[in-house]
Amino acid sequence: THFDTSEMYAAGHSETLVGQAVREAGIPREALFITSKVMPSNLKYDQVLSSCEGSLKRLGMDYIDLYLIHWPGAGVKYEETFRGLNKLVRDRKVNHLGVSNFNLKLLKQAQELSDTPILTNQVPFSTSDRSYVKNGVLDYCQNNDIILTAYSPVDEGNLRPDKTLEAIAEAHNATIFQIALAWVSSQPRVITIPMSFN
């Protein structure tokens, strides 16, 4: 029931398809958790507001559960960005704020600028990609009530088999992909969003 999309995915068409699927399924909006993201080229105050309006229109929804800064941008004035994001929360167009691909310094800055708690930092995390463990983000999130949302948990379907993964998979009558997903989601304060083209 958690759908993750962005104005960047297929130039917004992904949001249109998510909204269409929700309407056709007849699922009550409140039973779902919809995440979308603002592109790094749209992080000025007015752009944040218009990007969210565009996402809401494409989704055909009145609010987004979680709205993220998709990527950090060079030279971005995050005070201006969060002025817009905080307004979206006050106006009830967004329930929660988060970030994506933020290092520890930027994550802490986001916390200072947000009027509400930063719910998540969405980053790549898998058995083979532990860059956000090494840079301290995972530990910080686990100790500061922030969820780490792991994307590319099976390396976009290109997970390389190794002896350990294969042995565990064989012992549990599972695939290496299932074991890798189980490992990621078993980490404290970590959720994962495997991508699907189907």
C-alpha positions as CSV (number, residue, x, y, z in Angstrom):
1,T,0.0,0.0,0.0
2,H,3.1,2.3,-0.2
3,F,3.5,3.7,-3.7
4,D,6.7,5.7,-4.4
5,T,6.7,8.0,-7.4
6,S,8.2,11.4,-8.6
7,E,7.5,14.2,-11.0
8,M,10.8,13.1,-12.5
9,Y,9.7,9.5,-13.4
10,A,8.6,9.4,-17.0
11,A,8.2,13.2,-16.9
12,G,5.3,12.8,-14.4
13,H,3.5,10.0,-16.3
14,S,4.3,7.6,-13.4
15,E,2.2,9.8,-11.1
16,T,-0.6,9.8,-13.6
17,L,-0.5,5.9,-13.8
18,V,-0.4,5.6,-10.0
19,G,-3.5,7.8,-9.7
20,Q,-5.3,5.9,-12.4
21,A,-4.5,2.6,-10.8
22,V,-5.7,3.8,-7.4
23,R,-9.0,5.0,-8.9
24,E,-9.6,1.9,-10.9
25,A,-8.9,-0.4,-7.9
26,G,-11.4,1.5,-5.8
27,I,-9.1,1.5,-2.8
28,P,-9.9,4.3,-0.3
29,R,-7.3,7.0,-0.5
30,E,-6.7,6.9,3.3
31,A,-5.7,3.2,3.0
32,L,-2.7,4.1,0.9
33,F,0.6,5.8,1.5
34,I,1.7,7.9,-1.5
35,T,5.2,9.3,-1.8
36,S,6.3,11.7,-4.4
37,K,9.3,13.9,-5.0
38,V,10.3,17.4,-6.2
39,M,13.2,17.5,-8.7
40,P,16.4,19.2,-7.8
41,S,15.8,21.8,-10.6
42,N,12.6,22.9,-8.9
43,L,13.8,23.7,-5.3
44,K,13.0,27.5,-5.3
45,Y,10.0,28.5,-3.2
46,D,7.5,29.1,-6.0
47,Q,8.8,26.0,-7.9
48,V,8.3,23.7,-4.9
49,L,4.7,24.9,-4.6
50,S,3.9,24.5,-8.3
51,S,5.7,21.1,-8.5
52,C,3.5,19.8,-5.7
53,E,0.4,21.2,-7.4
54,G,1.4,19.4,-10.6
55,S,2.0,16.1,-8.7
56,L,-1.4,16.4,-7.0
57,K,-3.1,17.1,-10.3
58,R,-1.4,14.1,-12.1
59,L,-2.2,11.8,-9.1
60,G,-5.8,13.1,-8.9
61,M,-5.4,13.4,-5.2
62,D,-5.9,16.1,-2.6
63,Y,-2.8,15.4,-0.6
64,I,0.5,13.5,-0.7
65,D,1.5,11.5,2.4
66,L,5.2,12.0,2.0
67,Y,7.0,14.6,-0.2
68,L,10.7,14.4,-0.7
69,I,13.5,16.5,-2.1
70,H,14.5,14.0,-4.8
71,W,18.2,14.9,-5.0
72,P,20.4,17.6,-3.5
73,G,21.1,20.4,-5.9
74,A,24.3,22.5,-6.4
75,G,23.9,26.0,-5.0
76,V,20.4,25.4,-3.6
77,K,19.2,27.7,-0.8
78,Y,17.4,25.1,1.3
79,E,16.0,27.9,3.5
80,E,13.9,28.8,0.5
81,T,13.1,25.2,-0.4
82,F,11.9,24.4,3.1
83,R,9.8,27.6,3.3
84,G,7.8,26.1,0.4
85,L,7.8,22.6,1.9
86,N,6.7,23.9,5.3
87,K,3.8,25.8,3.6
88,L,2.7,22.7,1.9
89,V,2.4,20.9,5.2
90,R,0.6,23.8,6.8
91,D,-1.8,23.9,3.9
92,R,-2.4,20.1,4.3
93,K,-1.3,19.3,0.8
94,V,1.5,17.2,2.3
95,N,1.4,15.2,5.5
96,H,5.2,14.5,6.0
97,L,8.5,15.7,4.6
98,G,11.6,13.8,3.8
99,V,14.8,13.9,1.7
100,S,16.5,11.6,-0.7
101,N,20.2,11.1,-1.4
102,F,21.2,13.5,1.4
103,N,24.5,13.1,3.1
104,L,24.8,13.6,6.8
105,K,25.5,17.3,6.7
106,L,22.5,18.0,4.4
107,L,20.3,15.7,6.4
108,K,21.0,17.7,9.6
109,Q,20.4,20.9,7.7
110,A,17.1,19.6,6.5
111,Q,16.1,18.8,10.1
112,E,16.9,22.3,11.2
113,L,14.9,23.9,8.4
114,S,11.8,21.7,8.6
115,D,9.0,22.7,10.9
116,T,8.0,19.1,11.2
117,P,10.2,16.0,11.8
118,I,12.0,14.7,8.7
119,L,10.4,11.3,8.2
120,T,12.9,9.6,6.0
121,N,16.1,9.8,3.9
122,Q,15.7,7.7,0.8
123,V,19.1,6.3,-0.3
124,P,20.6,3.4,-2.2
125,F,21.2,0.5,0.3
126,S,21.7,-3.2,-0.5
127,T,24.0,-6.1,0.4
128,S,26.5,-4.7,-2.1
129,D,25.9,-0.9,-1.6
130,R,26.7,0.2,1.9
131,S,27.9,3.8,1.1
132,Y,25.3,5.3,3.4
133,V,26.5,3.0,6.2
134,K,30.1,4.2,5.7
135,N,29.1,7.9,5.5
136,G,27.2,7.7,8.9
137,V,23.7,8.3,7.6
138,L,22.2,4.9,8.6
139,D,23.6,5.1,12.1
140,Y,22.3,8.7,12.4
141,C,18.9,7.8,11.2
142,Q,18.6,4.8,13.5
143,N,19.6,7.0,16.5
144,N,17.4,10.0,15.6
145,D,14.0,8.6,14.8
146,I,14.4,8.9,11.0
147,I,13.5,6.0,8.7
148,L,16.0,5.1,6.1
149,T,14.2,4.1,2.9
150,A,16.4,1.8,0.9
151,Y,16.1,2.0,-2.9
152,S,17.8,-0.4,-5.3
153,P,17.8,-3.1,-2.7
154,V,18.6,-5.8,-5.3
155,D,20.8,-3.5,-7.4
156,E,18.0,-2.9,-9.9
157,G,17.8,-6.6,-10.6
158,N,21.5,-6.9,-11.2
159,L,22.4,-8.4,-7.8
160,R,25.6,-10.4,-8.2
161,P,25.4,-13.8,-6.6
162,D,28.1,-14.7,-4.1
163,K,28.8,-17.8,-2.0
164,T,27.2,-16.4,1.1
165,L,24.0,-15.3,-0.6
166,E,23.7,-18.5,-2.5
167,A,24.3,-20.7,0.6
168,I,21.7,-18.8,2.6
169,A,19.2,-18.9,-0.3
170,E,19.7,-22.7,-0.7
171,A,19.2,-23.3,3.0
172,H,15.9,-21.4,3.0
173,N,14.6,-22.6,-0.4
174,A,14.7,-19.0,-1.6
175,T,16.3,-16.9,-4.3
176,I,19.2,-14.6,-3.7
177,F,16.9,-11.7,-4.3
178,Q,14.5,-12.8,-1.5
179,I,17.5,-13.1,0.9
180,A,18.9,-9.7,-0.1
181,L,15.5,-8.1,0.5
182,A,15.0,-9.9,3.8
183,W,18.4,-8.7,4.9
184,V,17.8,-5.0,4.0
185,S,14.3,-5.0,5.6
186,S,15.6,-6.6,8.8
187,Q,17.8,-3.7,9.6
188,P,16.5,-1.4,12.3
189,R,14.5,1.6,11.1
190,V,15.0,0.6,7.4
191,I,12.2,0.0,4.9
192,T,12.8,-0.9,1.3
193,I,11.1,0.0,-2.1
194,P,12.1,-2.5,-4.8
195,M,11.3,-1.1,-8.2
196,S,8.9,-2.9,-10.6
197,F,8.3,-2.4,-14.3
198,N,5.3,-4.7,-14.2
